[in-house]
């Protein structure tokens, strides 16, 4: 494409960025939208860059629909009063790709318009690269920019597999910020304007990890009266992704997220059309709640076992699902098919809804609650460097969160539950901490804590 045409596109991209990003930051009536917790960390990195003027690369990655573009937009608007517009460059590579313009083409045209080389930027400059995975060579361009530029902060967003596409040496130097689905406390803040005290969430997390909820009820301070049982159900069914906040039909929009994963992301991951056509069928099998081995999935889908395993691996990379592996020796873990949980519970709802199988009953709500608890344990496992497993023996507990210094056995149910499964797994693992997440009051019975589901959901 001619240089002048590329320059005109760059100029228009910079001039219209504020108008294009406004909808992510403000409501149609002009009210400022609430902000997610991960934005705090992004803002801290921005402030550090402005203070030190040292080049910085931040990789913002996560499942489609978790709000990465919104976080970029909010950062853009916070910087607008203090940074000249021409030094706040927001570009979405999914818009450049149909025009045949690469990120490298865009940057070169920007240099010509600015009248400065990237190596010689005179003032702090921000390059926000959204949907980076649409440019196959973006990693090379970003590395060259990071290595040669001065006074430049690059923020790159993309799918959860984005870090896998970047140069390993560059990734070691980059700041990585993973954006998870909404927790229940974020849902309450963003949807209802209810602020759960940070001290309470920290106390609940500590109580969970130490397996001691003594005195927690005294710290609640009426928090449980601020929301209803319907809020809990709405969060599980359709509130774990930010699209719920603005969508007229959240489950349809969540299914659209999955459709894009299949039709766009899996193409880039190298899966054939025949395999991709089976992907939504695979997600339906997983959403149904049946515990299926790879051989069963292979037979039902009419695909080779190796193909099924590859498709699941790619869906893991994209964080649509994540595995909870069997507890035990390496041999046992290898033989047993993992339990696959949807990272955002509403994705399970969306698949069931699309195929006419969604029922707001205790079975479905139980599966969604188990997804939510799995998400929380998954996040805790990453934060605390713990292992997350399930007990594959008949009558074993749903989850085992374990580290060198101990762990927690967890059983999840929508209604009433007994201690039997937890106790059985505690004996098997040698752990002394057991917990049942259920619908009932906080109590301790036979060395096992029974924790109301809403209390556990306030933990993160």
Secondary structure, DSSP 4 states (H G I P E B T S, - for coil): --HHHHHHHHHHHHHHHHHHHHHHHB-TTSPBPP--THHHHHHHHHHHHHHH---EEEEEE-STTSSHHHHHHHHHHHHHTTS-GGGEEEEEHHHHHTTT--HHHHHHHHHHHHTS-GGG-SS-EEEEEESGGGSTTHHHHHHHHHHH-SSEEEEEEE-TTHHHHS-HHHHHHSEEEE-PPPPHHHHIIIII-----HHHHHHHHHHHHHT--TTHHHH-TTGGGSS-HHHHHHHHHH-SSGGGGT-SSHHHHHHHHHHHIIIIIHHHTT--HHHHHTHHHHHHHHHTT----HHHHHHHHT--HHHHHHHHHHHHHTTSEEEEEESS-HHHHHHSPPEEEESSHHHHHHHHHHTT----SHHHHHHHHHHHHHHHHHHHHHHHT-EEEE--STT--SEEEEETTEEEEEEE-SS---SHHHHHHHHHHT---EEEEESS--EEETTEEEEEHHHHHT--
